């Protein structure tokens, strides 16, 4: 299978967020760059993304790590989404309503059966890291 290209990835993303399932919470995420094993997205934090404290919800942050890293894993010669085996997120700082965040994911190792990805979510305004995620997927 050929690796995932940017236009195919954008089409996949649009299909992913346009249904009536959970992934629709990501409908404001924009895929801005894609290269082999890497993807960059942006999103402005909206009211629907907030927790009761008025900052980016941890569950949504985890969903960003899961979904954006899957696109990075697919941006290689295997181009398969795989199945999650492990996901962890470290929450470092808050992002508030109206702030733009950048989500950068990289597939750091693609093995025969497992893929390993890292994700950095940072505020655009000051480049401070909001969260760091790690994601392992079975791909073989």
C-alpha positions as a Python dict, from the first residue, in 0.01 Angstrom:
ca = {
    (1, 'X'): (0, 0, 0),
    (2, 'X'): (128, 349, -82),
    (3, 'X'): (190, 593, 200),
    (4, 'X'): (-79, 841, 291),
    (5, 'X'): (-61, 1174, 103),
    (6, 'X'): (-182, 1510, 235),
    (7, 'X'): (-496, 1529, 21),
    (8, 'X'): (-592, 1171, 106),
    (9, 'X'): (-525, 1246, 473),
    (10, 'X'): (-747, 1555, 460),
    (11, 'X'): (-1024, 1351, 298),
    (12, 'X'): (-984, 1080, 561),
    (13, 'X'): (-992, 1342, 837),
    (14, 'X'): (-1307, 1501, 695),
    (15, 'X'): (-1481, 1163, 679),
    (16, 'X'): (-1365, 1082, 1032),
    (17, 'X'): (-1509, 1396, 1192),
    (18, 'X'): (-1827, 1432, 987),
    (19, 'X'): (-2021, 1136, 1126),
    (20, 'X'): (-2240, 1103, 1432),
    (21, 'X'): (-1978, 921, 1637),
    (22, 'X'): (-1728, 1038, 1898),
    (23, 'X'): (-1465, 1160, 1650),
    (24, 'X'): (-1691, 1452, 1557),
    (25, 'X'): (-1545, 1632, 1863),
    (26, 'X'): (-1239, 1686, 1641),
    (27, 'X'): (-1430, 1872, 1369),
    (28, 'X'): (-1242, 2197, 1436),
    (29, 'X'): (-898, 2040, 1394),
    (30, 'X'): (-720, 2139, 1072),
    (31, 'X'): (-452, 1919, 919),
    (32, 'X'): (-180, 2165, 810),
    (33, 'X'): (121, 1951, 714),
    (34, 'X'): (205, 1588, 642),
    (35, 'X'): (532, 1418, 557),
    (36, 'X'): (669, 1069, 604),
    (37, 'X'): (584, 965, 962),
    (38, 'X'): (486, 1320, 1066),
    (39, 'X'): (170, 1528, 1081),
    (40, 'X'): (90, 1876, 1212),
    (41, 'X'): (-256, 2002, 1298),
    (42, 'X'): (-402, 2316, 1451),
    (43, 'X'): (-715, 2393, 1646),
    (44, 'X'): (-861, 2693, 1824),
    (45, 'X'): (-990, 2587, 2165),
    (46, 'X'): (-1366, 2646, 2171),
    (47, 'X'): (-1628, 2630, 2444),
    (48, 'X'): (-1715, 2272, 2344),
    (49, 'X'): (-1353, 2167, 2418),
    (50, 'X'): (-1347, 2299, 2777),
    (51, 'X'): (-1365, 2131, 3114),
    (52, 'X'): (-1543, 2290, 3411),
    (53, 'X'): (-1231, 2493, 3491),
    (54, 'X'): (-1251, 2661, 3151),
    (55, 'X'): (-945, 2495, 2998),
    (56, 'X'): (-888, 2227, 2734),
    (57, 'X'): (-1046, 1903, 2858),
    (58, 'X'): (-806, 1618, 2930),
    (59, 'X'): (-1027, 1369, 2750),
    (60, 'X'): (-1016, 1576, 2434),
    (61, 'X'): (-641, 1613, 2472),
    (62, 'X'): (-612, 1232, 2489),
    (63, 'X'): (-834, 1201, 2181),
    (64, 'X'): (-605, 1442, 1995),
    (65, 'X'): (-304, 1228, 2089),
    (66, 'X'): (-481, 910, 1976),
    (67, 'X'): (-618, 1037, 1647),
    (68, 'X'): (-338, 1265, 1526),
    (69, 'X'): (-69, 1007, 1606),
    (70, 'X'): (-268, 750, 1407),
    (71, 'X'): (-244, 977, 1101),
    (72, 'X'): (135, 1003, 1157),
    (73, 'X'): (159, 624, 1178),
    (74, 'X'): (-37, 598, 851),
    (75, 'X'): (200, 844, 679),
    (76, 'X'): (448, 572, 582),
    (77, 'X'): (475, 278, 346),
    (78, 'X'): (240, 54, 551),
    (79, 'X'): (-39, 316, 567),
    (80, 'X'): (-246, 117, 816),
    (81, 'X'): (-417, 266, 1123),
    (82, 'X'): (-357, -30, 1352),
    (83, 'X'): (-510, -93, 1694),
    (84, 'X'): (-405, 90, 2011),
    (85, 'X'): (-214, -113, 2268),
    (86, 'X'): (-94, 173, 2490),
    (87, 'X'): (-163, 544, 2519),
    (88, 'X'): (-31, 789, 2776),
    (89, 'X'): (-60, 1164, 2813),
    (90, 'X'): (128, 1402, 3042),
    (91, 'X'): (-63, 1726, 3102),
    (92, 'X'): (181, 2013, 3155),
    (93, 'X'): (-8, 2341, 3105),
    (94, 'X'): (-356, 2468, 3033),
    (95, 'X'): (-493, 2597, 2704),
    (96, 'X'): (-786, 2838, 2738),
    (97, 'X'): (-1080, 2920, 2516),
    (98, 'X'): (-974, 3116, 2209),
    (99, 'X'): (-614, 2995, 2216),
    (100, 'X'): (-478, 2820, 1908),
    (101, 'X'): (-298, 2495, 1977),
    (102, 'X'): (-59, 2306, 1750),
    (103, 'X'): (-59, 1927, 1753),
    (104, 'X'): (259, 1770, 1615),
    (105, 'X'): (279, 1391, 1590),
    (106, 'X'): (560, 1167, 1474),
    (107, 'X'): (584, 794, 1423),
    (108, 'X'): (925, 738, 1582),
    (109, 'X'): (945, 365, 1510),
    (110, 'X'): (753, 145, 1274),
    (111, 'X'): (827, -220, 1334),
    (112, 'X'): (690, -537, 1185),
    (113, 'X'): (396, -549, 1427),
    (114, 'X'): (415, -236, 1645),
    (115, 'X'): (431, 137, 1578),
    (116, 'X'): (539, 396, 1834),
    (117, 'X'): (440, 762, 1812),
    (118, 'X'): (492, 1078, 2013),
    (119, 'X'): (273, 1387, 2018),
    (120, 'X'): (347, 1740, 2137),
    (121, 'X'): (56, 1978, 2188),
    (122, 'X'): (160, 2338, 2239),
    (123, 'X'): (6, 2682, 2254),
    (124, 'X'): (75, 2886, 1942),
    (125, 'X'): (91, 3212, 2136),
    (126, 'X'): (400, 3129, 2342),
    (127, 'X'): (512, 2787, 2210),
    (128, 'X'): (466, 2637, 2558),
    (129, 'X'): (391, 2264, 2570),
    (130, 'X'): (40, 2186, 2692),
    (131, 'X'): (69, 1805, 2675),
    (132, 'X'): (300, 1528, 2561),
    (133, 'X'): (156, 1198, 2447),
    (134, 'X'): (289, 856, 2360),
    (135, 'X'): (96, 603, 2157),
    (136, 'X'): (172, 242, 2069),
    (137, 'X'): (-32, 59, 1806),
    (138, 'X'): (-36, -295, 1672),
    (139, 'X'): (2, -263, 1293),
    (140, 'X'): (104, -609, 1179),
}
